[in-house]
C-alpha cells in the first residue's frame, strides 16, 4: 500500500529509521574505538601508565604505515567551510593597536620571567 501524494508520514518514518540506524552504528563504532588494547588478560598501557585504546592504537599504526591516508582522514573530518568570527572584526584600529601592545607586553614579561 503506497502513501498518497503529499503524505509526510512516509518521509518522516524513513528519516527517523535512517537516523536511528546511523546513531546506533556511530555508538557501536565509538564503543569499539574506546575499547582497551589487550595483552593477554591485561589492558596495554603507554609510557605514562594510561590504558591504550583501540582507536588511538589504530591511528598510530595508520600514521606510520599509511601517512598519506592518515592525512586524508584529517581532511575528510574538517568542515568544508570554516567561518571565523572574532572580536577583532568589531574593533577599530585604535582598539586593535592597544590589544596588540598589551599582548607584546605580556610576551616580554613572560620572556623576562624565563631569563
MOPAC internal coordinates of N, CA, C and O (Angstrom, degrees):
PM7 1SCF
backbone

  N    0.0000 0     0.00 0     0.00 0    0    0    0
  C    1.4571 1     0.00 0     0.00 0    1    0    0
  C    1.5285 1   108.80 1     0.00 0    2    1    0
  O    1.2310 1   120.34 1   -55.91 1    3    2    1
  N    1.3287 1   116.96 1   124.09 1    3    2    1
  C    1.4489 1   121.85 1  -178.36 1    5    3    2
  C    1.5269 1   110.21 1   -91.45 1    6    5    3
  O    1.2310 1   121.52 1   -27.47 1    7    6    5
  N    1.3383 1   114.69 1   152.53 1    7    6    5
  C    1.4571 1   119.52 1   173.22 1    9    7    6
  C    1.5181 1   108.91 1   -75.46 1   10    9    7
  O    1.2310 1   121.08 1   -31.82 1   11   10    9
  N    1.3030 1   115.55 1   148.18 1   11   10    9
  C    1.4544 1   121.20 1   178.23 1   13   11   10
  C    1.5301 1   108.75 1   -72.63 1   14   13   11
  O    1.2310 1   119.63 1   -28.30 1   15   14   13
  N    1.3465 1   118.31 1   151.70 1   15   14   13
  C    1.4582 1   121.19 1   177.38 1   17   15   14
  C    1.5280 1   110.82 1   -55.20 1   18   17   15
  O    1.2310 1   121.26 1   -41.26 1   19   18   17
  N    1.3250 1   115.19 1   138.74 1   19   18   17
  C    1.4627 1   120.61 1   179.54 1   21   19   18
  C    1.5200 1   113.23 1    90.49 1   22   21   19
  O    1.2310 1   119.76 1   169.85 1   23   22   21
  N    1.3197 1   118.07 1   -10.15 1   23   22   21
  C    1.4596 1   120.90 1   179.51 1   25   23   22
  C    1.5258 1   108.61 1   -72.99 1   26   25   23
  O    1.2310 1   120.38 1   -55.21 1   27   26   25
  N    1.3259 1   116.87 1   124.79 1   27   26   25
  C    1.4616 1   121.80 1  -177.97 1   29   27   26
  C    1.5279 1   112.84 1   -91.97 1   30   29   27
  O    1.2310 1   119.66 1   166.04 1   31   30   29
  N    1.3040 1   118.25 1   -13.96 1   31   30   29
  C    1.4531 1   121.61 1  -176.43 1   33   31   30
  C    1.5194 1   111.58 1   -62.35 1   34   33   31
  O    1.2310 1   120.06 1   138.83 1   35   34   33
  N    1.3200 1   117.49 1   -41.17 1   35   34   33
  C    1.4587 1   120.97 1   179.88 1   37   35   34
  C    1.5185 1   111.57 1   -60.05 1   38   37   35
  O    1.2310 1   120.49 1   133.56 1   39   38   37
  N    1.3329 1   116.66 1   -46.44 1   39   38   37
  C    1.4560 1   120.81 1   178.76 1   41   39   38
  C    1.5118 1   110.62 1   -64.05 1   42   41   39
  O    1.2310 1   120.36 1   137.45 1   43   42   41
  N    1.3278 1   116.91 1   -42.55 1   43   42   41
  C    1.4599 1   121.12 1  -179.02 1   45   43   42
  C    1.5187 1   110.20 1   -63.00 1   46   45   43
  O    1.2310 1   120.66 1   136.17 1   47   46   45
  N    1.3060 1   116.34 1   -43.83 1   47   46   45
  C    1.4593 1   119.81 1  -179.83 1   49   47   46
  C    1.5187 1   111.91 1   -62.24 1   50   49   47
  O    1.2310 1   120.25 1   137.99 1   51   50   49
  N    1.3130 1   117.12 1   -42.01 1   51   50   49
  C    1.4570 1   121.14 1  -179.86 1   53   51   50
  C    1.5205 1   110.62 1   -64.46 1   54   53   51
  O    1.2310 1   119.75 1   133.67 1   55   54   53
  N    1.3359 1   118.08 1   -46.33 1   55   54   53
  C    1.4546 1   121.68 1  -179.66 1   57   55   54
  C    1.5209 1   111.71 1   -64.46 1   58   57   55
  O    1.2310 1   120.34 1   138.59 1   59   58   57
  N    1.3170 1   116.95 1   -41.41 1   59   58   57
  C    1.4568 1   120.45 1   179.91 1   61   59   58
  C    1.5224 1   109.51 1   -62.35 1   62   61   59
  O    1.2310 1   119.85 1   135.28 1   63   62   61
  N    1.3222 1   117.89 1   -44.72 1   63   62   61
  C    1.4568 1   121.84 1   179.40 1   65   63   62
  C    1.5216 1   110.76 1   -63.91 1   66   65   63
  O    1.2310 1   120.49 1   135.25 1   67   66   65
  N    1.3229 1   116.67 1   -44.75 1   67   66   65
  C    1.4571 1   121.22 1  -179.97 1   69   67   66
  C    1.5289 1   110.30 1   -63.18 1   70   69   67
  O    1.2310 1   119.98 1   135.47 1   71   70   69
  N    1.3245 1   117.65 1   -44.53 1   71   70   69
  C    1.4584 1   121.66 1   179.14 1   73   71   70
  C    1.5209 1   111.25 1   -64.04 1   74   73   71
  O    1.2310 1   120.49 1   139.50 1   75   74   73
  N    1.3184 1   116.67 1   -40.50 1   75   74   73
  C    1.4614 1   120.48 1   179.24 1   77   75   74
  C    1.5214 1   110.34 1   -63.94 1   78   77   75
  O    1.2310 1   120.51 1   137.80 1   79   78   77
  N    1.3289 1   116.63 1   -42.20 1   79   78   77
  C    1.4598 1   120.81 1   178.28 1   81   79   78
  C    1.5290 1   110.39 1   -63.74 1   82   81   79
  O    1.2310 1   120.39 1   133.67 1   83   82   81
  N    1.3218 1   116.87 1   -46.33 1   83   82   81
  C    1.4659 1   120.67 1   179.89 1   85   83   82
  C    1.5317 1   110.37 1   -60.83 1   86   85   83
  O    1.2310 1   120.28 1   136.72 1   87   86   85
  N    1.3162 1   117.08 1   -43.28 1   87   86   85
  C    1.4700 1   120.90 1   179.05 1   89   87   86
  C    1.5310 1   110.69 1   -62.83 1   90   89   87
  O    1.2310 1   120.22 1   136.91 1   91   90   89
  N    1.3152 1   117.19 1   -43.09 1   91   90   89
  C    1.4623 1   121.29 1   179.46 1   93   91   90
  C    1.5209 1   111.27 1   -63.45 1   94   93   91
  O    1.2310 1   120.40 1   136.03 1   95   94   93
  N    1.3365 1   116.84 1   -43.97 1   95   94   93
  C    1.4665 1   120.85 1   178.85 1   97   95   94
  C    1.5201 1   110.21 1   -62.60 1   98   97   95
  O    1.2310 1   120.18 1   135.73 1   99   98   97
  N    1.3240 1   117.27 1   -44.27 1   99   98   97
  C    1.4673 1   120.05 1   179.00 1  101   99   98
  C    1.5221 1   111.68 1   -64.05 1  102  101   99
  O    1.2310 1   119.96 1   141.41 1  103  102  101
  N    1.3319 1   117.69 1   -38.59 1  103  102  101
  C    1.4639 1   120.37 1   176.79 1  105  103  102
  C    1.5249 1   110.82 1   -63.82 1  106  105  103
  O    1.2310 1   120.27 1   139.64 1  107  106  105
  N    1.3389 1   117.09 1   -40.36 1  107  106  105
  C    1.4685 1   120.92 1   177.80 1  109  107  106
  C    1.5290 1   110.90 1   -65.13 1  110  109  107
  O    1.2310 1   120.56 1   136.06 1  111  110  109
  N    1.3308 1   116.54 1   -43.94 1  111  110  109
  C    1.4611 1   120.04 1   177.81 1  113  111  110
  C    1.5242 1   111.38 1   -60.55 1  114  113  111
  O    1.2310 1   120.70 1   137.24 1  115  114  113
  N    1.3179 1   116.27 1   -42.76 1  115  114  113
  C    1.4618 1   120.56 1   179.65 1  117  115  114
  C    1.5287 1   110.89 1   -64.53 1  118  117  115
  O    1.2310 1   120.33 1   141.23 1  119  118  117
  N    1.3168 1   116.97 1   -38.77 1  119  118  117
  C    1.4673 1   120.43 1   178.32 1  121  119  118
  C    1.5285 1   110.30 1   -62.14 1  122  121  119
  O    1.2310 1   120.00 1   136.30 1  123  122  121
  N    1.3292 1   117.60 1   -43.70 1  123  122  121
  C    1.4671 1   121.15 1   178.34 1  125  123  122
  C    1.5306 1   109.92 1   -67.12 1  126  125  123
  O    1.2310 1   120.37 1   137.53 1  127  126  125
  N    1.3206 1   116.89 1   -42.47 1  127  126  125
  C    1.4651 1   122.59 1   179.30 1  129  127  126
  C    1.5344 1   110.20 1   -55.17 1  130  129  127
  O    1.2310 1   120.28 1   139.91 1  131  130  129
  N    1.3166 1   117.07 1   -40.09 1  131  130  129
  C    1.4651 1   121.74 1  -175.54 1  133  131  130
  C    1.5234 1   114.53 1   -88.86 1  134  133  131
  O    1.2310 1   119.84 1   178.79 1  135  134  133
  N    1.3346 1   117.91 1    -1.21 1  135  134  133
  C    1.4612 1   119.63 1   177.48 1  137  135  134
  C    1.5198 1   109.92 1   -65.98 1  138  137  135
  O    1.2310 1   120.07 1   -38.03 1  139  138  137
  N    1.3115 1   117.47 1   141.97 1  139  138  137
  C    1.4656 1   118.95 1   177.15 1  141  139  138
  C    1.5230 1   111.04 1   -74.46 1  142  141  139
  O    1.2310 1   121.00 1   -33.58 1  143  142  141
  N    1.3235 1   115.69 1   146.42 1  143  142  141
  C    1.4692 1   121.25 1   171.63 1  145  143  142
  C    1.5180 1   106.33 1   -72.67 1  146  145  143
  O    1.2310 1   120.69 1   -42.55 1  147  146  145
  N    1.3123 1   116.28 1   137.45 1  147  146  145
  C    1.4568 1   120.16 1  -176.48 1  149  147  146
  C    1.5264 1   110.88 1  -111.75 1  150  149  147
  O    1.2310 1   121.11 1   -38.37 1  151  150  149
  N    1.3122 1   115.48 1   141.63 1  151  150  149
  C    1.4647 1   123.14 1   171.32 1  153  151  150
  C    1.5196 1   104.73 1  -119.11 1  154  153  151
  O    1.2310 1   121.22 1   -84.02 1  155  154  153
  N    1.3186 1   115.28 1    95.98 1  155  154  153
  C    1.4677 1   118.68 1  -173.16 1  157  155  154
  C    1.5185 1   108.84 1    71.53 1  158  157  155
  O    1.2310 1   120.39 1    57.98 1  159  158  157
  N    1.3094 1   116.86 1  -122.02 1  159  158  157
  C    1.4689 1   121.48 1   179.49 1  161  159  158
  C    1.5187 1   112.92 1   -99.66 1  162  161  159
  O    1.2310 1   120.08 1  -178.25 1  163  162  161
  N    1.3409 1   117.45 1     1.75 1  163  162  161
  C    1.4606 1   120.67 1  -175.33 1  165  163  162
  C    1.5227 1   111.12 1  -114.14 1  166  165  163
  O    1.2310 1   120.40 1   -37.60 1  167  166  165
  N    1.3281 1   116.85 1   142.40 1  167  166  165
  C    1.4683 1   119.09 1   175.40 1  169  167  166
  C    1.5258 1   110.27 1   -67.22 1  170  169  167
  O    1.2310 1   120.93 1   -38.41 1  171  170  169
  N    1.3247 1   115.83 1   141.59 1  171  170  169
  C    1.4612 1   120.80 1   176.64 1  173  171  170
  C    1.5167 1   109.17 1   -75.41 1  174  173  171
  O    1.2310 1   120.86 1   -34.72 1  175  174  173
  N    1.3320 1   115.96 1   145.28 1  175  174  173
  C    1.4622 1   120.88 1   177.55 1  177  175  174
  C    1.5151 1   109.71 1  -124.28 1  178  177  175
  O    1.2310 1   121.27 1   -24.24 1  179  178  177
  N    1.3310 1   115.17 1   155.76 1  179  178  177
  C    1.4629 1   119.69 1   178.01 1  181  179  178
  C    1.5285 1   109.55 1   -90.08 1  182  181  179
  O    1.2310 1   120.35 1     9.41 1  183  182  181
  N    1.3241 1   116.94 1  -170.59 1  183  182  181
  C    1.4650 1   121.76 1  -177.33 1  185  183  182
  C    1.5268 1   112.26 1   -62.46 1  186  185  183
  O    1.2310 1   120.27 1   155.31 1  187  186  185
  N    1.3279 1   117.08 1   -24.69 1  187  186  185
  C    1.4693 1   121.05 1   179.68 1  189  187  186
  C    1.5208 1   112.35 1   -90.20 1  190  189  187
  O    1.2310 1   120.40 1  -178.75 1  191  190  189
  N    1.3212 1   116.84 1     1.25 1  191  190  189
  C    1.4578 1   120.40 1  -179.29 1  193  191  190
  C    1.5205 1   113.92 1    83.65 1  194  193  191
  O    1.2310 1   120.22 1  -172.75 1  195  194  193
  N    1.3307 1   117.18 1     7.25 1  195  194  193
  C    1.4651 1   120.51 1   179.39 1  197  195  194
  C    1.5211 1   110.02 1   -86.63 1  198  197  195
  O    1.2310 1   120.63 1   -34.51 1  199  198  197
  N    1.3219 1   116.39 1   145.49 1  199  198  197
  C    1.4588 1   121.59 1  -179.62 1  201  199  198
  C    1.5282 1   109.63 1   -67.18 1  202  201  199
  O    1.2310 1   120.47 1   -47.44 1  203  202  201
  N    1.3263 1   116.71 1   132.56 1  203  202  201
  C    1.4690 1   122.31 1   178.99 1  205  203  202
  C    1.5261 1   108.08 1   -86.49 1  206  205  203
  O    1.2310 1   121.00 1   -56.20 1  207  206  205
  N    1.3310 1   115.70 1   123.80 1  207  206  205
  C    1.4639 1   121.42 1   179.85 1  209  207  206
  C    1.5257 1   110.23 1   -89.46 1  210  209  207
  O    1.2310 1   120.58 1   -25.90 1  211  210  209
  N    1.3250 1   116.50 1   154.10 1  211  210  209
  C    1.4654 1   121.73 1  -177.79 1  213  211  210
  C    1.5188 1   112.87 1   -59.33 1  214  213  211
  O    1.2310 1   120.21 1   138.84 1  215  214  213
  N    1.3161 1   117.20 1   -41.16 1  215  214  213
  C    1.4636 1   120.25 1  -178.34 1  217  215  214
  C    1.5178 1   111.94 1   -63.04 1  218  217  215
  O    1.2310 1   120.48 1   134.94 1  219  218  217
  N    1.3256 1   116.69 1   -45.06 1  219  218  217
  C    1.4632 1   120.99 1   179.67 1  221  219  218
  C    1.5278 1   109.62 1   -65.26 1  222  221  219
  O    1.2310 1   120.27 1   138.01 1  223  222  221
  N    1.3331 1   117.08 1   -41.99 1  223  222  221
  C    1.4637 1   120.60 1   178.80 1  225  223  222
  C    1.5276 1   110.65 1   -61.69 1  226  225  223
  O    1.2310 1   120.30 1   138.99 1  227  226  225
  N    1.3172 1   117.03 1   -41.01 1  227  226  225
  C    1.4668 1   120.43 1   179.55 1  229  227  226
  C    1.5283 1   110.91 1   -64.27 1  230  229  227
  O    1.2310 1   120.27 1   140.01 1  231  230  229
  N    1.3331 1   117.09 1   -39.99 1  231  230  229
  C    1.4601 1   120.37 1   178.21 1  233  231  230
  C    1.5232 1   111.02 1   -65.41 1  234  233  231
  O    1.2310 1   120.14 1   141.11 1  235  234  233
  N    1.3193 1   117.33 1   -38.89 1  235  234  233
  C    1.4681 1   120.22 1   178.20 1  237  235  234
  C    1.5244 1   111.06 1   -62.75 1  238  237  235
  O    1.2310 1   120.47 1   135.08 1  239  238  237
  N    1.3240 1   116.70 1   -44.92 1  239  238  237
  C    1.4635 1   120.33 1   178.52 1  241  239  238
  C    1.5216 1   109.83 1   -63.05 1  242  241  239
  O    1.2310 1   120.30 1   134.17 1  243  242  241
  N    1.3227 1   117.03 1   -45.83 1  243  242  241
  C    1.4613 1   121.09 1  -179.10 1  245  243  242
  C    1.5272 1   111.04 1   -61.05 1  246  245  243
  O    1.2310 1   120.20 1   138.80 1  247  246  245
  N    1.3288 1   117.23 1   -41.20 1  247  246  245
  C    1.4650 1   120.12 1  -178.22 1  249  247  246
  C    1.5225 1   111.91 1   -63.90 1  250  249  247
  O    1.2310 1   120.25 1   149.38 1  251  250  249
  N    1.3341 1   117.12 1   -30.62 1  251  250  249
  C    1.4662 1   120.62 1  -179.98 1  253  251  250
  C    1.5230 1   112.39 1   -86.87 1  254  253  251
  O    1.2310 1   120.28 1   137.32 1  255  254  253
  N    1.3228 1   117.06 1   -42.68 1  255  254  253
  C    1.4595 1   120.55 1  -174.10 1  257  255  254
  C    1.5230 1   113.87 1   -86.86 1  258  257  255
  O    1.2310 1   120.28 1   149.65 1  259  258  257
  N    1.3370 1   117.08 1   -30.35 1  259  258  257
  C    1.4718 1   120.85 1  -177.57 1  261  259  258
  C    1.5278 1   109.80 1  -139.58 1  262  261  259
  O    1.2310 1   120.08 1  -113.03 1  263  262  261
  N    1.3409 1   117.44 1    66.97 1  263  262  261
  C    1.4651 1   120.18 1  -175.24 1  265  263  262
  C    1.5281 1   113.99 1   -59.64 1  266  265  263
  O    1.2310 1   119.70 1   146.69 1  267  266  265
  N    1.3311 1   118.19 1   -33.31 1  267  266  265
  C    1.4701 1   119.84 1   178.88 1  269  267  266
  C    1.5251 1   110.58 1   -64.71 1  270  269  267
  O    1.2310 1   120.15 1   136.28 1  271  270  269
  N    1.3320 1   117.32 1   -43.72 1  271  270  269
  C    1.4665 1   120.63 1   177.79 1  273  271  270
  C    1.5269 1   110.94 1   -66.92 1  274  273  271
  O    1.2310 1   120.80 1   145.95 1  275  274  273
  N    1.3176 1   116.08 1   -34.05 1  275  274  273
  C    1.4639 1   121.02 1   177.22 1  277  275  274
  C    1.5297 1   109.59 1   -60.82 1  278  277  275
  O    1.2310 1   120.37 1   136.15 1  279  278  277
  N    1.3256 1   116.89 1   -43.85 1  279  278  277
  C    1.4723 1   121.23 1   177.91 1  281  279  278
  C    1.5238 1   111.32 1   -66.56 1  282  281  279
  O    1.2310 1   120.19 1   140.26 1  283  282  281
  N    1.3285 1   117.24 1   -39.74 1  283  282  281
  C    1.4683 1   120.97 1   178.67 1  285  283  282
  C    1.5225 1   110.70 1   -61.69 1  286  285  283
  O    1.2310 1   120.59 1   144.39 1  287  286  285
  N    1.3195 1   116.48 1   -35.61 1  287  286  285
  C    1.4615 1   120.92 1   178.60 1  289  287  286
  C    1.5250 1   110.66 1   -57.66 1  290  289  287
  O    1.2310 1   120.98 1   134.76 1  291  290  289
  N    1.3270 1   115.74 1   -45.24 1  291  290  289
  C    1.4574 1   118.86 1   179.16 1  293  291  290
  C    1.5164 1   111.53 1   -63.05 1  294  293  291
  O    1.2310 1   120.76 1   137.78 1  295  294  293
  N    1.3323 1   116.16 1   -42.22 1  295  294  293
  C    1.4611 1   119.90 1   178.53 1  297  295  294
  C    1.5172 1   111.79 1   -61.20 1  298  297  295
  O    1.2310 1   120.57 1   141.86 1  299  298  297
  N    1.3259 1   116.51 1   -38.14 1  299  298  297
  C    1.4673 1   120.44 1  -179.64 1  301  299  298
  C    1.5214 1   111.66 1   -68.95 1  302  301  299
  O    1.2310 1   120.28 1   153.11 1  303  302  301
  N    1.3302 1   117.07 1   -26.89 1  303  302  301
  C    1.4635 1   120.19 1  -177.80 1  305  303  302
  C    1.5264 1   112.98 1   -86.49 1  306  305  303
  O    1.2310 1   120.47 1   162.40 1  307  306  305
  N    1.3168 1   116.70 1   -17.60 1  307  306  305
  C    1.4594 1   120.05 1  -178.34 1  309  307  306
  C    1.5281 1   110.37 1   -76.73 1  310  309  307
  O    1.2310 1   120.58 1   -33.75 1  311  310  309
  N    1.3211 1   116.49 1   146.25 1  311  310  309
  C    1.4652 1   118.27 1   176.93 1  313  311  310
  C    1.5282 1   110.38 1   -65.35 1  314  313  311
  O    1.2310 1   120.99 1   -31.18 1  315  314  313
  N    1.3160 1   115.70 1   148.82 1  315  314  313
  C    1.4638 1   120.37 1  -179.17 1  317  315  314
  C    1.5326 1   110.94 1   -66.53 1  318  317  315
  O    1.2310 1   121.05 1   145.94 1  319  318  317
  N    1.3199 1   115.60 1   -34.06 1  319  318  317
  C    1.4560 1   120.56 1   177.71 1  321  319  318
  C    1.5178 1   107.88 1  -127.71 1  322  321  319
  O    1.2310 1   121.08 1   -41.23 1  323  322  321
  N    1.3071 1   115.55 1   138.77 1  323  322  321
  C    1.4446 1   120.44 1  -179.86 1  325  323  322
  C    1.5228 1   107.85 1  -124.72 1  326  325  323
  O    1.2310 1   120.87 1   -63.17 1  327  326  325
  N    1.3035 1   115.93 1   116.83 1  327  326  325
  C    1.4556 1   121.10 1   179.30 1  329  327  326
  C    1.5241 1   108.00 1  -104.41 1  330  329  327
  O    1.2310 1   121.44 1   -59.95 1  331  330  329
  N    1.3208 1   114.85 1   120.05 1  331  330  329
  C    1.4556 1   119.63 1  -179.33 1  333  331  330
  C    1.5201 1   107.85 1  -111.82 1  334  333  331
  O    1.2310 1   121.44 1   -58.73 1  335  334  333
  N    1.3007 1   114.86 1   121.27 1  335  334  333
  C    1.4507 1   120.14 1   175.05 1  337  335  334
  C    1.5154 1   107.13 1  -119.73 1  338  337  335
  O    1.2310 1   120.59 1   -49.49 1  339  338  337
  N    1.3084 1   116.48 1   130.51 1  339  338  337
  C    1.4547 1   120.43 1  -179.35 1  341  339  338
  C    1.5132 1   109.70 1  -126.53 1  342  341  339
  O    1.2310 1   121.90 1   -14.47 1  343  342  341
  N    1.3052 1   113.97 1   165.53 1  343  342  341
  C    1.4539 1   119.48 1   176.00 1  345  343  342
  C    1.5215 1   109.85 1   -65.09 1  346  345  343
  O    1.2310 1   120.44 1   153.72 1  347  346  345
  N    1.3320 1   116.77 1   -26.28 1  347  346  345
  C    1.4648 1   120.68 1  -178.86 1  349  347  346
  C    1.5225 1   111.86 1   -61.78 1  350  349  347
  O    1.2310 1   120.09 1   151.68 1  351  350  349
  N    1.3161 1   117.43 1   -28.32 1  351  350  349
  C    1.4647 1   120.68 1  -179.05 1  353  351  350
  C    1.5240 1   111.51 1   -63.98 1  354  353  351
  O    1.2310 1   120.20 1   154.88 1  355  354  353
  N    1.3136 1   117.22 1   -25.12 1  355  354  353
  C    1.4651 1   120.89 1  -177.55 1  357  355  354
  C    1.5244 1   112.69 1   -99.21 1  358  357  355
  O    1.2310 1   120.07 1   179.93 1  359  358  357
  N    1.3478 1   117.48 1    -0.07 1  359  358  357
  C    1.4662 1   120.43 1  -178.69 1  361  359  358
  C    1.5158 1   110.99 1   -91.85 1  362  361  359
  O    1.2310 1   121.37 1   -31.52 1  363  362  361
  N    1.3277 1   114.99 1   148.48 1  363  362  361
  C    1.4614 1   118.04 1   173.47 1  365  363  362
  C    1.5315 1   108.89 1   -84.82 1  366  365  363
  O    1.2310 1   120.44 1    -4.68 1  367  366  365
  N    1.3272 1   116.75 1   175.32 1  367  366  365
  C    1.4644 1   120.82 1  -174.94 1  369  367  366
  C    1.5271 1   112.42 1   -60.56 1  370  369  367
  O    1.2310 1   120.50 1   141.20 1  371  370  369
  N    1.3118 1   116.65 1   -38.80 1  371  370  369
  C    1.4710 1   120.15 1  -179.55 1  373  371  370
  C    1.5197 1   111.56 1   -63.84 1  374  373  371
  O    1.2310 1   120.47 1   136.86 1  375  374  373
  N    1.3282 1   116.71 1   -43.14 1  375  374  373
  C    1.4704 1   120.70 1   178.20 1  377  375  374
  C    1.5297 1   110.81 1   -64.09 1  378  377  375
  O    1.2310 1   120.56 1   137.91 1  379  378  377
  N    1.3218 1   116.54 1   -42.09 1  379  378  377
  C    1.4636 1   120.09 1   178.44 1  381  379  378
  C    1.5244 1   111.12 1   -62.48 1  382  381  379
  O    1.2310 1   120.43 1   138.73 1  383  382  381
  N    1.3464 1   116.79 1   -41.27 1  383  382  381
  C    1.4643 1   120.09 1   178.49 1  385  383  382
  C    1.5260 1   110.52 1   -61.62 1  386  385  383
  O    1.2310 1   119.74 1   138.31 1  387  386  385
  N    1.3281 1   118.11 1   -41.69 1  387  386  385
  C    1.4721 1   121.10 1   179.56 1  389  387  386
  C    1.5335 1   111.40 1   -64.51 1  390  389  387
  O    1.2310 1   120.60 1   138.94 1  391  390  389
  N    1.3284 1   116.46 1   -41.06 1  391  390  389
  C    1.4669 1   120.09 1   178.63 1  393  391  390
  C    1.5258 1   110.40 1   -64.11 1  394  393  391
  O    1.2310 1   120.66 1   135.96 1  395  394  393
  N    1.3305 1   116.34 1   -44.04 1  395  394  393
  C    1.4685 1   120.43 1   179.70 1  397  395  394
  C    1.5251 1   110.09 1   -62.66 1  398  397  395
  O    1.2310 1   120.21 1   135.99 1  399  398  397
  N    1.3375 1   117.21 1   -44.01 1  399  398  397
  C    1.4674 1   120.48 1   178.84 1  401  399  398
  C    1.5272 1   111.05 1   -60.84 1  402  401  399
  O    1.2310 1   120.46 1   137.19 1  403  402  401
  N    1.3236 1   116.72 1   -42.81 1  403  402  401
  C    1.4651 1   120.45 1   179.68 1  405  403  402
  C    1.5384 1   110.74 1   -64.36 1  406  405  403
  O    1.2310 1   120.27 1   139.67 1  407  406  405
  N    1.3168 1   117.10 1   -40.33 1  407  406  405
  C    1.4583 1   120.44 1   178.14 1  409  407  406
  C    1.5251 1   110.69 1   -64.51 1  410  409  407
  O    1.2310 1   120.12 1   139.86 1  411  410  409
  N    1.3438 1   117.38 1   -40.14 1  411  410  409
  C    1.4725 1   120.29 1   177.68 1  413  411  410
  C    1.5211 1   110.57 1   -62.71 1  414  413  411
  O    1.2310 1   120.28 1   138.67 1  415  414  413
  N    1.3279 1   117.06 1   -41.33 1  415  414  413
  C    1.4680 1   120.83 1   178.36 1  417  415  414
  C    1.5280 1   110.89 1   -62.32 1  418  417  415
  O    1.2310 1   120.34 1   138.40 1  419  418  417
  N    1.3106 1   116.95 1   -41.60 1  419  418  417
  C    1.4633 1   120.50 1   179.26 1  421  419  418
  C    1.5232 1   111.27 1   -65.20 1  422  421  419
  O    1.2310 1   120.24 1   140.40 1  423  422  421
  N    1.3339 1   117.15 1   -39.60 1  423  422  421
  C    1.4635 1   120.56 1   177.97 1  425  423  422
  C    1.5250 1   109.91 1   -65.14 1  426  425  423
  O    1.2310 1   119.95 1   136.74 1  427  426  425
  N    1.3345 1   117.69 1   -43.26 1  427  426  425
  C    1.4698 1   121.09 1   177.60 1  429  427  426
  C    1.5281 1   110.68 1   -60.63 1  430  429  427
  O    1.2310 1   120.61 1   136.09 1  431  430  429
  N    1.3203 1   116.45 1   -43.91 1  431  430  429
  C    1.4630 1   119.93 1  -179.92 1  433  431  430
  C    1.5307 1   111.58 1   -62.49 1  434  433  431
  O    1.2310 1   120.17 1   138.60 1  435  434  433
  N    1.3220 1   117.27 1   -41.40 1  435  434  433
  C    1.4665 1   120.80 1   177.05 1  437  435  434
  C    1.5203 1   111.02 1   -64.40 1  438  437  435
  O    1.2310 1   120.75 1   139.21 1  439  438  437
  N    1.3246 1   116.18 1   -40.79 1  439  438  437
  C    1.4646 1   120.51 1   179.04 1  441  439  438
  C    1.5301 1   110.41 1   -63.93 1  442  441  439
  O    1.2310 1   120.72 1   138.93 1  443  442  441
  N    1.3261 1   116.23 1   -41.07 1  443  442  441
  C    1.4651 1   120.69 1   178.92 1  445  443  442
  C    1.5352 1   112.28 1   -64.78 1  446  445  443
  O    1.2310 1   120.73 1   144.20 1  447  446  445
  N    1.3316 1   116.20 1   -35.80 1  447  446  445
  C    1.4607 1   120.35 1   178.84 1  449  447  446
  C    1.5273 1   111.68 1   -66.17 1  450  449  447
  O    1.2310 1   120.23 1   145.03 1  451  450  449
  N    1.3322 1   117.17 1   -34.97 1  451  450  449
  C    1.4619 1   122.22 1  -178.61 1  453  451  450
  C    1.5275 1   111.42 1   -72.24 1  454  453  451
  O    1.2310 1   120.11 1   151.24 1  455  454  453
  N    1.3365 1   117.40 1   -28.76 1  455  454  453
  C    1.4724 1   120.61 1  -176.13 1  457  455  454
  C    1.4924 1   112.54 1   -83.43 1  458  457  455
  O    1.2310 1   120.10 1   180.00 1  459  458  457

